[in-house]
């Protein structure tokens, strides 16, 4: 499979040839395309990377045991 990636930093298109079992990563926000050079199966996976600073939390959830069942709940903010 041939992967083409249009870069923002320079006026060229990067090309990568992948063989069976290989993979590559395309940075977010870059235009890219795929071309099958032989018959086969390909998967395009999207991965959201965790960033603990991406949101501001008002409450924090935790596991509380009550009797025989476990409940996940959010505690209210502590009153000042």
PyMOL Python script that loads the backbone (N, CA, C, O; Angstrom):
from pymol import cmd

cmd.read_pdbstr("""\
ATOM      1  N   UNK A   1       0.844  -1.161   0.000  1.00  0.00           N
ATOM      2  CA  UNK A   1       0.000   0.000   0.000  1.00  0.00           C
ATOM      3  C   UNK A   1       0.893   1.228   0.000  1.00  0.00           C
ATOM      4  O   UNK A   1       1.900   1.287   0.705  1.00  0.00           O
ATOM      5  N   UNK A   2       0.506   2.200  -0.800  1.00  0.00           N
ATOM      6  CA  UNK A   2       1.228   3.475  -0.838  1.00  0.00           C
ATOM      7  C   UNK A   2       0.400   4.516  -0.110  1.00  0.00           C
ATOM      8  O   UNK A   2      -0.786   4.695  -0.389  1.00  0.00           O
ATOM      9  N   UNK A   3       1.042   5.203   0.829  1.00  0.00           N
ATOM     10  CA  UNK A   3       0.400   6.280   1.570  1.00  0.00           C
ATOM     11  C   UNK A   3       1.064   7.587   1.148  1.00  0.00           C
ATOM     12  O   UNK A   3       2.289   7.711   1.166  1.00  0.00           O
ATOM     13  N   UNK A   4       0.248   8.545   0.775  1.00  0.00           N
ATOM     14  CA  UNK A   4       0.743   9.886   0.440  1.00  0.00           C
ATOM     15  C   UNK A   4       0.270  10.851   1.523  1.00  0.00           C
ATOM     16  O   UNK A   4      -0.885  10.811   1.948  1.00  0.00           O
ATOM     17  N   UNK A   5       1.185  11.720   1.963  1.00  0.00           N
ATOM     18  CA  UNK A   5       0.866  12.714   2.996  1.00  0.00           C
ATOM     19  C   UNK A   5       1.323  14.076   2.502  1.00  0.00           C
ATOM     20  O   UNK A   5       2.498  14.281   2.198  1.00  0.00           O
ATOM     21  N   UNK A   6       0.364  15.013   2.428  1.00  0.00           N
ATOM     22  CA  UNK A   6       0.667  16.380   2.030  1.00  0.00           C
ATOM     23  C   UNK A   6       1.084  17.147   3.265  1.00  0.00           C
ATOM     24  O   UNK A   6       0.298  17.325   4.196  1.00  0.00           O
ATOM     25  N   UNK A   7       2.337  17.605   3.267  1.00  0.00           N
ATOM     26  CA  UNK A   7       2.886  18.304   4.423  1.00  0.00           C
ATOM     27  C   UNK A   7       2.502  19.781   4.410  1.00  0.00           C
ATOM     28  O   UNK A   7       2.297  20.364   3.345  1.00  0.00           O
ATOM     29  N   UNK A   8       2.404  20.379   5.587  1.00  0.00           N
ATOM     30  CA  UNK A   8       2.118  21.814   5.695  1.00  0.00           C
ATOM     31  C   UNK A   8       3.405  22.637   5.712  1.00  0.00           C
ATOM     32  O   UNK A   8       3.407  23.802   5.314  1.00  0.00           O
ATOM     33  N   UNK A   9       4.494  22.031   6.171  1.00  0.00           N
ATOM     34  CA  UNK A   9       5.749  22.767   6.360  1.00  0.00           C
ATOM     35  C   UNK A   9       6.519  22.995   5.066  1.00  0.00           C
ATOM     36  O   UNK A   9       7.347  23.903   4.995  1.00  0.00           O
ATOM     37  N   UNK A  10       6.261  22.188   4.046  1.00  0.00           N
ATOM     38  CA  UNK A  10       6.960  22.326   2.773  1.00  0.00           C
ATOM     39  C   UNK A  10       6.052  21.848   1.654  1.00  0.00           C
ATOM     40  O   UNK A  10       5.066  21.152   1.899  1.00  0.00           O
ATOM     41  N   UNK A  11       6.384  22.221   0.431  1.00  0.00           N
ATOM     42  CA  UNK A  11       5.514  21.998  -0.719  1.00  0.00           C
ATOM     43  C   UNK A  11       5.831  20.670  -1.420  1.00  0.00           C
ATOM     44  O   UNK A  11       6.061  20.644  -2.629  1.00  0.00           O
ATOM     45  N   UNK A  12       5.841  19.591  -0.669  1.00  0.00           N
ATOM     46  CA  UNK A  12       6.071  18.265  -1.226  1.00  0.00           C
ATOM     47  C   UNK A  12       5.048  17.295  -0.647  1.00  0.00           C
ATOM     48  O   UNK A  12       4.407  17.565   0.368  1.00  0.00           O
ATOM     49  N   UNK A  13       4.915  16.152  -1.330  1.00  0.00           N
ATOM     50  CA  UNK A  13       4.050  15.084  -0.840  1.00  0.00           C
ATOM     51  C   UNK A  13       4.949  13.911  -0.458  1.00  0.00           C
ATOM     52  O   UNK A  13       5.681  13.389  -1.299  1.00  0.00           O
ATOM     53  N   UNK A  14       4.895  13.497   0.811  1.00  0.00           N
ATOM     54  CA  UNK A  14       5.667  12.336   1.253  1.00  0.00           C
ATOM     55  C   UNK A  14       4.944  11.065   0.818  1.00  0.00           C
ATOM     56  O   UNK A  14       3.721  10.975   0.922  1.00  0.00           O
ATOM     57  N   UNK A  15       5.697  10.090   0.332  1.00  0.00           N
ATOM     58  CA  UNK A  15       5.130   8.793  -0.036  1.00  0.00           C
ATOM     59  C   UNK A  15       5.821   7.700   0.763  1.00  0.00           C
ATOM     60  O   UNK A  15       7.045   7.686   0.891  1.00  0.00           O
ATOM     61  N   UNK A  16       5.020   6.781   1.302  1.00  0.00           N
ATOM     62  CA  UNK A  16       5.533   5.656   2.066  1.00  0.00           C
ATOM     63  C   UNK A  16       4.910   4.383   1.504  1.00  0.00           C
ATOM     64  O   UNK A  16       3.702   4.336   1.275  1.00  0.00           O
ATOM     65  N   UNK A  17       5.719   3.352   1.280  1.00  0.00           N
ATOM     66  CA  UNK A  17       5.229   2.051   0.841  1.00  0.00           C
ATOM     67  C   UNK A  17       5.216   1.125   2.050  1.00  0.00           C
ATOM     68  O   UNK A  17       6.233   0.953   2.722  1.00  0.00           O
ATOM     69  N   UNK A  18       4.054   0.528   2.324  1.00  0.00           N
ATOM     70  CA  UNK A  18       3.916  -0.414   3.433  1.00  0.00           C
ATOM     71  C   UNK A  18       3.732  -1.823   2.901  1.00  0.00           C
ATOM     72  O   UNK A  18       3.018  -2.036   1.920  1.00  0.00           O
ATOM     73  N   UNK A  19       4.368  -2.775   3.541  1.00  0.00           N
ATOM     74  CA  UNK A  19       4.189  -4.194   3.241  1.00  0.00           C
ATOM     75  C   UNK A  19       3.260  -4.798   4.282  1.00  0.00           C
ATOM     76  O   UNK A  19       2.928  -4.149   5.274  1.00  0.00           O
ATOM     77  N   UNK A  20       2.846  -6.022   4.064  1.00  0.00           N
ATOM     78  CA  UNK A  20       1.935  -6.718   4.985  1.00  0.00           C
ATOM     79  C   UNK A  20       2.483  -6.661   6.408  1.00  0.00           C
ATOM     80  O   UNK A  20       3.657  -6.950   6.639  1.00  0.00           O
ATOM     81  N   UNK A  21       1.620  -6.283   7.368  1.00  0.00           N
ATOM     82  CA  UNK A  21       2.008  -6.230   8.774  1.00  0.00           C
ATOM     83  C   UNK A  21       2.649  -4.934   9.210  1.00  0.00           C
ATOM     84  O   UNK A  21       2.892  -4.756  10.404  1.00  0.00           O
ATOM     85  N   UNK A  22       2.932  -4.030   8.311  1.00  0.00           N
ATOM     86  CA  UNK A  22       3.554  -2.754   8.666  1.00  0.00           C
ATOM     87  C   UNK A  22       2.487  -1.689   8.872  1.00  0.00           C
ATOM     88  O   UNK A  22       1.340  -1.856   8.457  1.00  0.00           O
ATOM     89  N   UNK A  23       2.878  -0.592   9.517  1.00  0.00           N
ATOM     90  CA  UNK A  23       1.953   0.521   9.726  1.00  0.00           C
ATOM     91  C   UNK A  23       2.724   1.823   9.699  1.00  0.00           C
ATOM     92  O   UNK A  23       3.953   1.843   9.762  1.00  0.00           O
ATOM     93  N   UNK A  24       1.981   2.903   9.604  1.00  0.00           N
ATOM     94  CA  UNK A  24       2.566   4.236   9.691  1.00  0.00           C
ATOM     95  C   UNK A  24       1.583   5.135  10.411  1.00  0.00           C
ATOM     96  O   UNK A  24       0.412   4.788  10.569  1.00  0.00           O
ATOM     97  N   UNK A  25       2.051   6.269  10.839  1.00  0.00           N
ATOM     98  CA  UNK A  25       1.201   7.236  11.541  1.00  0.00           C
ATOM     99  C   UNK A  25       1.193   8.535  10.752  1.00  0.00           C
ATOM    100  O   UNK A  25       2.238   9.016  10.316  1.00  0.00           O
ATOM    101  N   UNK A  26       0.002   9.097  10.572  1.00  0.00           N
ATOM    102  CA  UNK A  26      -0.152  10.395   9.925  1.00  0.00           C
ATOM    103  C   UNK A  26      -0.553  11.388  11.003  1.00  0.00           C
ATOM    104  O   UNK A  26      -1.522  11.163  11.729  1.00  0.00           O
ATOM    105  N   UNK A  27       0.177  12.474  11.111  1.00  0.00           N
ATOM    106  CA  UNK A  27      -0.109  13.476  12.136  1.00  0.00           C
ATOM    107  C   UNK A  27      -1.489  14.080  11.906  1.00  0.00           C
ATOM    108  O   UNK A  27      -1.925  14.213  10.763  1.00  0.00           O
ATOM    109  N   UNK A  28      -2.182  14.449  12.988  1.00  0.00           N
ATOM    110  CA  UNK A  28      -3.498  15.065  12.851  1.00  0.00           C
ATOM    111  C   UNK A  28      -3.455  16.327  11.988  1.00  0.00           C
ATOM    112  O   UNK A  28      -2.504  17.105  12.057  1.00  0.00           O
ATOM    113  N   UNK A  29      -4.481  16.516  11.187  1.00  0.00           N
ATOM    114  CA  UNK A  29      -4.603  17.724  10.383  1.00  0.00           C
ATOM    115  C   UNK A  29      -3.929  17.681   9.032  1.00  0.00           C
ATOM    116  O   UNK A  29      -4.004  18.653   8.280  1.00  0.00           O
ATOM    117  N   UNK A  30      -3.263  16.570   8.695  1.00  0.00           N
ATOM    118  CA  UNK A  30      -2.599  16.466   7.400  1.00  0.00           C
ATOM    119  C   UNK A  30      -3.465  15.671   6.429  1.00  0.00           C
ATOM    120  O   UNK A  30      -4.004  14.620   6.777  1.00  0.00           O
ATOM    121  N   UNK A  31      -3.592  16.188   5.205  1.00  0.00           N
ATOM    122  CA  UNK A  31      -4.297  15.447   4.166  1.00  0.00           C
ATOM    123  C   UNK A  31      -3.463  14.244   3.773  1.00  0.00           C
ATOM    124  O   UNK A  31      -2.238  14.330   3.675  1.00  0.00           O
ATOM    125  N   UNK A  32      -4.140  13.107   3.546  1.00  0.00           N
ATOM    126  CA  UNK A  32      -3.431  11.891   3.166  1.00  0.00           C
ATOM    127  C   UNK A  32      -4.339  11.014   2.309  1.00  0.00           C
ATOM    128  O   UNK A  32      -5.560  11.167   2.314  1.00  0.00           O
ATOM    129  N   UNK A  33      -3.715  10.092   1.574  1.00  0.00           N
ATOM    130  CA  UNK A  33      -4.475   9.160   0.742  1.00  0.00           C
ATOM    131  C   UNK A  33      -3.786   7.807   0.760  1.00  0.00           C
ATOM    132  O   UNK A  33      -2.616   7.688   1.123  1.00  0.00           O
ATOM    133  N   UNK A  34      -4.555   6.768   0.349  1.00  0.00           N
ATOM    134  CA  UNK A  34      -4.058   5.397   0.320  1.00  0.00           C
ATOM    135  C   UNK A  34      -4.237   4.851  -1.087  1.00  0.00           C
ATOM    136  O   UNK A  34      -5.228   5.141  -1.758  1.00  0.00           O
ATOM    137  N   UNK A  35      -3.273   4.062  -1.524  1.00  0.00           N
ATOM    138  CA  UNK A  35      -3.376   3.382  -2.816  1.00  0.00           C
ATOM    139  C   UNK A  35      -2.935   1.939  -2.635  1.00  0.00           C
ATOM    140  O   UNK A  35      -1.790   1.673  -2.269  1.00  0.00           O
ATOM    141  N   UNK A  36      -3.850   1.007  -2.895  1.00  0.00           N
ATOM    142  CA  UNK A  36      -3.506  -0.405  -2.807  1.00  0.00           C
ATOM    143  C   UNK A  36      -2.662  -0.815  -4.003  1.00  0.00           C
ATOM    144  O   UNK A  36      -3.109  -0.690  -5.144  1.00  0.00           O
ATOM    145  N   UNK A  37      -1.466  -1.295  -3.765  1.00  0.00           N
ATOM    146  CA  UNK A  37      -0.582  -1.718  -4.850  1.00  0.00           C
ATOM    147  C   UNK A  37      -0.760  -3.195  -5.171  1.00  0.00           C
ATOM    148  O   UNK A  37      -0.370  -3.649  -6.247  1.00  0.00           O
ATOM    149  N   UNK A  38      -1.343  -3.945  -4.247  1.00  0.00           N
ATOM    150  CA  UNK A  38      -1.674  -5.354  -4.413  1.00  0.00           C
ATOM    151  C   UNK A  38      -3.007  -5.599  -3.727  1.00  0.00           C
ATOM    152  O   UNK A  38      -3.466  -4.764  -2.947  1.00  0.00           O
ATOM    153  N   UNK A  39      -3.635  -6.743  -4.009  1.00  0.00           N
ATOM    154  CA  UNK A  39      -4.856  -7.101  -3.290  1.00  0.00           C
ATOM    155  C   UNK A  39      -4.526  -7.307  -1.820  1.00  0.00           C
ATOM    156  O   UNK A  39      -3.476  -7.856  -1.487  1.00  0.00           O
ATOM    157  N   UNK A  40      -5.414  -6.872  -0.943  1.00  0.00           N
ATOM    158  CA  UNK A  40      -5.170  -7.036   0.479  1.00  0.00           C
ATOM    159  C   UNK A  40      -6.243  -6.337   1.294  1.00  0.00           C
ATOM    160  O   UNK A  40      -7.232  -5.837   0.758  1.00  0.00           O
ATOM    161  N   UNK A  41      -6.028  -6.313   2.586  1.00  0.00           N
ATOM    162  CA  UNK A  41      -6.948  -5.669   3.530  1.00  0.00           C
ATOM    163  C   UNK A  41      -6.154  -4.628   4.296  1.00  0.00           C
ATOM    164  O   UNK A  41      -5.027  -4.880   4.721  1.00  0.00           O
ATOM    165  N   UNK A  42      -6.754  -3.448   4.471  1.00  0.00           N
ATOM    166  CA  UNK A  42      -6.094  -2.378   5.224  1.00  0.00           C
ATOM    167  C   UNK A  42      -7.072  -1.811   6.237  1.00  0.00           C
ATOM    168  O   UNK A  42      -8.282  -1.815   6.010  1.00  0.00           O
ATOM    169  N   UNK A  43      -6.556  -1.331   7.338  1.00  0.00           N
ATOM    170  CA  UNK A  43      -7.361  -0.710   8.385  1.00  0.00           C
ATOM    171  C   UNK A  43      -6.838   0.697   8.632  1.00  0.00           C
ATOM    172  O   UNK A  43      -5.633   0.912   8.759  1.00  0.00           O
ATOM    173  N   UNK A  44      -7.759   1.653   8.698  1.00  0.00           N
ATOM    174  CA  UNK A  44      -7.397   3.000   9.108  1.00  0.00           C
ATOM    175  C   UNK A  44      -7.952   3.191  10.508  1.00  0.00           C
ATOM    176  O   UNK A  44      -9.165   3.138  10.714  1.00  0.00           O
ATOM    177  N   UNK A  45      -7.072   3.411  11.461  1.00  0.00           N
ATOM    178  CA  UNK A  45      -7.469   3.551  12.858  1.00  0.00           C
ATOM    179  C   UNK A  45      -7.308   4.989  13.299  1.00  0.00           C
ATOM    180  O   UNK A  45      -6.319   5.650  12.983  1.00  0.00           O
ATOM    181  N   UNK A  46      -8.299   5.460  14.035  1.00  0.00           N
ATOM    182  CA  UNK A  46      -8.232   6.786  14.626  1.00  0.00           C
ATOM    183  C   UNK A  46      -7.952   6.611  16.105  1.00  0.00           C
ATOM    184  O   UNK A  46      -8.592   5.794  16.767  1.00  0.00           O
ATOM    185  N   UNK A  47      -7.019   7.355  16.620  1.00  0.00           N
ATOM    186  CA  UNK A  47      -6.649   7.242  18.019  1.00  0.00           C
ATOM    187  C   UNK A  47      -6.735   8.614  18.665  1.00  0.00           C
ATOM    188  O   UNK A  47      -6.074   9.557  18.229  1.00  0.00           O
ATOM    189  N   UNK A  48      -7.536   8.720  19.687  1.00  0.00           N
ATOM    190  CA  UNK A  48      -7.610   9.963  20.442  1.00  0.00           C
ATOM    191  C   UNK A  48      -6.652   9.850  21.614  1.00  0.00           C
ATOM    192  O   UNK A  48      -6.812   8.981  22.471  1.00  0.00           O
ATOM    193  N   UNK A  49      -5.679  10.707  21.653  1.00  0.00           N
ATOM    194  CA  UNK A  49      -4.692  10.649  22.727  1.00  0.00           C
ATOM    195  C   UNK A  49      -5.235  11.345  23.966  1.00  0.00           C
ATOM    196  O   UNK A  49      -5.827  12.421  23.884  1.00  0.00           O
ATOM    197  N   UNK A  50      -5.025  10.720  25.103  1.00  0.00           N
ATOM    198  CA  UNK A  50      -5.494  11.272  26.371  1.00  0.00           C
ATOM    199  C   UNK A  50      -4.610  12.433  26.798  1.00  0.00           C
ATOM    200  O   UNK A  50      -3.383  12.331  26.812  1.00  0.00           O
ATOM    201  N   UNK A  51      -5.251  13.523  27.141  1.00  0.00           N
ATOM    202  CA  UNK A  51      -4.549  14.688  27.653  1.00  0.00           C
ATOM    203  C   UNK A  51      -5.307  15.136  28.901  1.00  0.00           C
ATOM    204  O   UNK A  51      -6.425  15.639  28.800  1.00  0.00           O
ATOM    205  N   UNK A  52      -4.714  14.958  30.055  1.00  0.00           N
ATOM    206  CA  UNK A  52      -5.424  15.264  31.299  1.00  0.00           C
ATOM    207  C   UNK A  52      -5.743  16.746  31.448  1.00  0.00           C
ATOM    208  O   UNK A  52      -6.550  17.107  32.304  1.00  0.00           O
ATOM    209  N   UNK A  53      -5.141  17.607  30.652  1.00  0.00           N
ATOM    210  CA  UNK A  53      -5.416  19.039  30.731  1.00  0.00           C
ATOM    211  C   UNK A  53      -6.477  19.492  29.729  1.00  0.00           C
ATOM    212  O   UNK A  53      -6.705  20.691  29.575  1.00  0.00           O
ATOM    213  N   UNK A  54      -7.135  18.536  29.037  1.00  0.00           N
ATOM    214  CA  UNK A  54      -8.060  18.934  27.984  1.00  0.00           C
ATOM    215  C   UNK A  54      -9.418  19.387  28.506  1.00  0.00           C
ATOM    216  O   UNK A  54     -10.170  20.013  27.759  1.00  0.00           O
ATOM    217  N   UNK A  55      -9.758  19.099  29.747  1.00  0.00           N
ATOM    218  CA  UNK A  55     -11.027  19.541  30.324  1.00  0.00           C
ATOM    219  C   UNK A  55     -10.798  19.975  31.766  1.00  0.00           C
ATOM    220  O   UNK A  55      -9.794  19.622  32.385  1.00  0.00           O
ATOM    221  N   UNK A  56     -11.754  20.752  32.290  1.00  0.00           N
ATOM    222  CA  UNK A  56     -11.732  21.105  33.699  1.00  0.00           C
ATOM    223  C   UNK A  56     -12.833  20.314  34.383  1.00  0.00           C
ATOM    224  O   UNK A  56     -14.003  20.448  34.024  1.00  0.00           O
ATOM    225  N   UNK A  57     -12.482  19.500  35.353  1.00  0.00           N
ATOM    226  CA  UNK A  57     -13.450  18.656  36.033  1.00  0.00           C
ATOM    227  C   UNK A  57     -14.117  19.398  37.177  1.00  0.00           C
ATOM    228  O   UNK A  57     -13.452  20.053  37.980  1.00  0.00           O
ATOM    229  N   UNK A  58     -15.441  19.288  37.244  1.00  0.00           N
ATOM    230  CA  UNK A  58     -16.207  19.865  38.345  1.00  0.00           C
ATOM    231  C   UNK A  58     -16.340  18.860  39.481  1.00  0.00           C
ATOM    232  O   UNK A  58     -16.360  19.244  40.650  1.00  0.00           O
ATOM    233  N   UNK A  59     -16.432  17.553  39.139  1.00  0.00           N
ATOM    234  CA  UNK A  59     -16.554  16.490  40.125  1.00  0.00           C
ATOM    235  C   UNK A  59     -15.660  15.336  39.687  1.00  0.00           C
ATOM    236  O   UNK A  59     -15.185  15.287  38.552  1.00  0.00           O
ATOM    237  N   UNK A  60     -15.444  14.412  40.615  1.00  0.00           N
ATOM    238  CA  UNK A  60     -14.620  13.246  40.329  1.00  0.00           C
ATOM    239  C   UNK A  60     -15.411  12.004  40.686  1.00  0.00           C
ATOM    240  O   UNK A  60     -15.969  11.922  41.780  1.00  0.00           O
ATOM    241  N   UNK A  61     -15.471  11.035  39.784  1.00  0.00           N
ATOM    242  CA  UNK A  61     -16.211   9.803  40.054  1.00  0.00           C
ATOM    243  C   UNK A  61     -15.345   8.785  40.767  1.00  0.00           C
ATOM    244  O   UNK A  61     -14.120   8.800  40.643  1.00  0.00           O
ATOM    245  N   UNK A  62     -15.990   7.895  41.521  1.00  0.00           N
ATOM    246  CA  UNK A  62     -15.272   6.801  42.166  1.00  0.00           C
ATOM    247  C   UNK A  62     -16.242   5.670  42.455  1.00  0.00           C
ATOM    248  O   UNK A  62     -17.459   5.843  42.385  1.00  0.00           O
ATOM    249  N   UNK A  63     -15.693   4.518  42.777  1.00  0.00           N
ATOM    250  CA  UNK A  63     -16.487   3.320  43.028  1.00  0.00           C
ATOM    251  C   UNK A  63     -16.861   3.258  44.503  1.00  0.00           C
ATOM    252  O   UNK A  63     -15.994   3.340  45.374  1.00  0.00           O
ATOM    253  N   UNK A  64     -18.154   3.111  44.780  1.00  0.00           N
ATOM    254  CA  UNK A  64     -18.651   2.972  46.157  1.00  0.00           C
ATOM    255  C   UNK A  64     -19.344   1.624  46.268  1.00  0.00           C
ATOM    256  O   UNK A  64     -20.157   1.267  45.415  1.00  0.00           O
ATOM    257  N   UNK A  65     -19.025   0.878  47.311  1.00  0.00           N
ATOM    258  CA  UNK A  65     -19.708  -0.385  47.543  1.00  0.00           C
ATOM    259  C   UNK A  65     -20.915  -0.140  48.433  1.00  0.00           C
ATOM    260  O   UNK A  65     -20.801   0.484  49.488  1.00  0.00           O
ATOM    261  N   UNK A  66     -22.058  -0.629  48.009  1.00  0.00           N
ATOM    262  CA  UNK A  66     -23.270  -0.516  48.806  1.00  0.00           C
ATOM    263  C   UNK A  66     -23.941  -1.882  48.798  1.00  0.00           C
ATOM    264  O   UNK A  66     -24.516  -2.292  47.790  1.00  0.00           O
ATOM    265  N   UNK A  67     -23.868  -2.573  49.908  1.00  0.00           N
ATOM    266  CA  UNK A  67     -24.438  -3.917  49.961  1.00  0.00           C
ATOM    267  C   UNK A  67     -23.649  -4.855  49.068  1.00  0.00           C
ATOM    268  O   UNK A  67     -22.423  -4.922  49.155  1.00  0.00           O
ATOM    269  N   UNK A  68     -24.343  -5.569  48.224  1.00  0.00           N
ATOM    270  CA  UNK A  68     -23.689  -6.556  47.363  1.00  0.00           C
ATOM    271  C   UNK A  68     -23.369  -6.003  45.982  1.00  0.00           C
ATOM    272  O   UNK A  68     -22.650  -6.649  45.219  1.00  0.00           O
ATOM    273  N   UNK A  69     -23.884  -4.824  45.641  1.00  0.00           N
ATOM    274  CA  UNK A  69     -23.648  -4.293  44.302  1.00  0.00           C
ATOM    275  C   UNK A  69     -22.698  -3.105  44.350  1.00  0.00           C
ATOM    276  O   UNK A  69     -22.651  -2.369  45.336  1.00  0.00           O
ATOM    277  N   UNK A  70     -21.956  -2.933  43.292  1.00  0.00           N
ATOM    278  CA  UNK A  70     -21.056  -1.789  43.168  1.00  0.00           C
ATOM    279  C   UNK A  70     -21.729  -0.734  42.301  1.00  0.00           C
ATOM    280  O   UNK A  70     -22.256  -1.042  41.232  1.00  0.00           O
ATOM    281  N   UNK A  71     -21.709   0.507  42.765  1.00  0.00           N
ATOM    282  CA  UNK A  71     -22.288   1.615  42.024  1.00  0.00           C
ATOM    283  C   UNK A  71     -21.201   2.627  41.729  1.00  0.00           C
ATOM    284  O   UNK A  71     -20.382   2.938  42.593  1.00  0.00           O
ATOM    285  N   UNK A  72     -21.193   3.138  40.517  1.00  0.00           N
ATOM    286  CA  UNK A  72     -20.281   4.224  40.176  1.00  0.00           C
ATOM    287  C   UNK A  72     -21.102   5.495  40.220  1.00  0.00           C
ATOM    288  O   UNK A  72     -22.129   5.596  39.550  1.00  0.00           O
ATOM    289  N   UNK A  73     -20.655   6.475  41.010  1.00  0.00           N
ATOM    290  CA  UNK A  73     -21.415   7.712  41.111  1.00  0.00           C
ATOM    291  C   UNK A  73     -20.471   8.896  41.201  1.00  0.00           C
ATOM    292  O   UNK A  73     -19.292   8.742  41.519  1.00  0.00           O
ATOM    293  N   UNK A  74     -20.992  10.060  40.923  1.00  0.00           N
ATOM    294  CA  UNK A  74     -20.237  11.285  41.059  1.00  0.00           C
ATOM    295  C   UNK A  74     -20.618  11.955  42.359  1.00  0.00           C
ATOM    296  O   UNK A  74     -21.801  12.138  42.645  1.00  0.00           O
ATOM    297  N   UNK A  75     -19.628  12.322  43.148  1.00  0.00           N
ATOM    298  CA  UNK A  75     -19.892  13.045  44.384  1.00  0.00           C
ATOM    299  C   UNK A  75     -20.095  14.513  44.067  1.00  0.00           C
ATOM    300  O   UNK A  75     -19.482  15.053  43.147  1.00  0.00           O
ATOM    301  N   UNK A  76     -20.964  15.153  44.838  1.00  0.00           N
ATOM    302  CA  UNK A  76     -21.174  16.588  44.679  1.00  0.00           C
ATOM    303  C   UNK A  76     -19.941  17.329  45.184  1.00  0.00           C
ATOM    304  O   UNK A  76     -19.165  16.815  45.989  1.00  0.00           O
ATOM    305  N   UNK A  77     -19.786  18.556  44.683  1.00  0.00           N
ATOM    306  CA  UNK A  77     -18.698  19.395  45.189  1.00  0.00           C
ATOM    307  C   UNK A  77     -18.868  19.629  46.684  1.00  0.00           C
ATOM    308  O   UNK A  77     -19.989  19.753  47.177  1.00  0.00           O
ATOM    309  N   UNK A  78     -17.772  19.688  47.389  1.00  0.00           N
ATOM    310  CA  UNK A  78     -17.850  19.995  48.820  1.00  0.00           C
ATOM    311  C   UNK A  78     -18.254  21.444  48.987  1.00  0.00           C
ATOM    312  O   UNK A  78     -17.749  22.326  48.294  1.00  0.00           O
ATOM    313  N   UNK A  79     -19.169  21.683  49.913  1.00  0.00           N
ATOM    314  CA  UNK A  79     -19.607  23.051  50.177  1.00  0.00           C
ATOM    315  C   UNK A  79     -18.533  23.756  50.981  1.00  0.00           C
ATOM    316  O   UNK A  79     -17.908  23.169  51.864  1.00  0.00           O
ATOM    317  N   UNK A  80     -18.332  25.006  50.664  1.00  0.00           N
ATOM    318  CA  UNK A  80     -17.286  25.800  51.335  1.00  0.00           C
ATOM    319  C   UNK A  80     -17.782  26.373  52.610  1.00  0.00           C
ATOM    320  O   UNK A  80     -17.040  27.066  53.306  1.00  0.00           O
TER     321      UNK A  80
END
""", "prot")
cmd.dss("prot")
cmd.show_as("cartoon", "prot")
cmd.util.cbc("prot")
cmd.orient("prot")
